[in-house]
Amino acid sequence: MKQKTKGQGFFKKCRKYRVYLLMLLPAVIYTLIFACYPMTAIVMAFKKYNYRGGIWGSPWNGLENFRFFFLSGQAGIVIRNTVLYNLMFILVGTVVQIAVAVFLTEIHNKHFRKISQSMMFLPYFISWVIVGVMAFNIFSSDYGFLNRIIEFFTGEKIAFYSNGKYWPWILLFFNIWKGMGYGSVMYLAAIMGIDTSIYEAAEIDGANVWQRIFKITIPCIMQTVLILFLINIGGIFKGNFDMFYNLVGTNGLLYNYTDVIDTLAFRALISSNDFGMSAAIGLFQSVLCFITVILANKAVSMYDKDYTLF
């Protein structure tokens, strides 16, 4: 009797909110077709794919694709590079974005503030393809303008595209430069939501700019910082394929320094036509990201449950 009542209650709510459900229907259909259905191709990670059999007709090979990935000698390199690069991007990026947001709030000239925001936001809309061309024209040994300046002062050129030790800093620079404007807007919105009376009271008590920033602004936006940190940390095993591929390309001389999980999966698919290994790498990456989100959320909940994602 209770089950029947619950069932009737469910259908009654569906009828009551049918307009909202109909509005939601296109998004549900889109998600099912373009997000859920393609996930069925995960089975390729456990198959020896061939074109004749396709996804479902190819023979099963168990964990052989994963075994080949780990025994290839590339797994450790790409995992290390992916994690270290993302940690560097997250930590440095967060500090820079907060600093930019605080800087903009301290500017009292509205016109200068708007111009500054627009100029910093512009790189976000520039394609990584264009950024790759810009980088090549800066660092090229033949006609890069940076190399021409170096040659003018030292008489020698630096072979950036054959020396990997420079690329962590080059990639960090372009990542921060491109994402600085977008990321700072998040923190700027959080800062704008702080009650101005708190700053006024602090100023009356004699607090200087730095004291207001570190005693009021930073603590008040800490929840936003932690939430964005959790979101970013969830993708710590996800390499920024657009950035790495367009800046580095298929330059084998830089692989030990710049190769990440995404670029390895791409080469396995395009260069080697190894669909199974590419799918295995992608599945392995997804599982790592999922575990990381769970562990990071659990760690934050031990600090303060109000700051967790779920």
LINCOR-V526473 format. One record per backbone hydrogen bond with DSSP energy under -1.0 kcal/mol. CO is the residue of the C=O (numbers start at 1). NH is the residue of the N-H. If there is no record, write none. Layout:
CO|NH, CO|NH
This chain:
1|5, 2|6, 3|7, 4|8, 5|9, 6|10, 7|11, 8|12, 9|13, 10|14, 11|15, 12|16, 13|17, 17|21, 18|22, 19|23, 20|24, 21|25, 24|28, 25|29, 26|30, 27|31, 28|32, 29|33, 30|34, 31|35, 31|36, 32|37, 37|40, 38|41, 39|42, 40|43, 41|44, 42|45, 43|46, 44|47, 46|61, 47|49, 50|54, 53|57, 54|58, 59|48, 61|64, 63|67, 64|68, 65|69, 66|70, 67|71, 74|78, 75|79, 76|80, 77|81, 78|82, 79|83, 80|84, 81|85, 82|86, 83|87, 84|88, 85|89, 86|90, 87|91, 88|92, 89|93, 90|94, 91|95, 92|96, 93|97, 94|98, 95|99, 96|100, 97|101, 98|102, 99|103, 100|104, 101|105, 102|106, 109|113, 110|114, 111|115, 112|116, 113|117, 114|118, 115|119, 116|120, 117|121, 118|122, 121|124, 122|125, 123|126, 127|131, 128|132, 129|133, 130|134, 131|135, 132|136, 133|137, 135|139, 136|140, 137|145, 138|146, 140|144, 144|148, 145|149, 146|150, 147|151, 148|152, 149|153, 150|154, 151|155, 158|160, 159|162, 163|166, 164|167, 166|170, 167|171, 168|172, 169|173, 170|174, 171|175, 172|176, 173|177, 174|178, 175|179, 176|180, 179|183, 180|184, 181|185, 183|187, 184|188, 185|189, 186|190, 187|191, 188|192, 191|194, 195|198, 196|200, 197|201, 198|202, 199|203, 200|204, 201|205, 202|207, 203|206, 208|212, 209|213, 210|214, 211|215, 212|216, 212|217, 213|218, 216|220, 217|221, 221|225, 222|226, 223|227, 224|228, 225|229, 226|230, 227|231, 228|232, 229|233, 230|234, 232|235, 233|236, 235|238, 239|241, 240|244, 241|245, 242|246, 243|247, 244|248, 250|252, 251|254, 254|257, 254|258, 255|259, 260|264, 261|265, 262|266, 263|267, 264|268, 265|269, 266|270, 267|271, 267|272, 268|274, 273|275, 274|278, 275|279, 276|280, 277|281, 278|282, 279|283, 280|284, 281|285, 282|286, 283|287, 284|288, 285|289, 286|290, 287|291, 288|292, 289|293, 290|294, 291|295, 292|296, 293|297, 294|298, 295|299, 296|300, 297|301, 298|302, 300|304, 304|307, 305|308
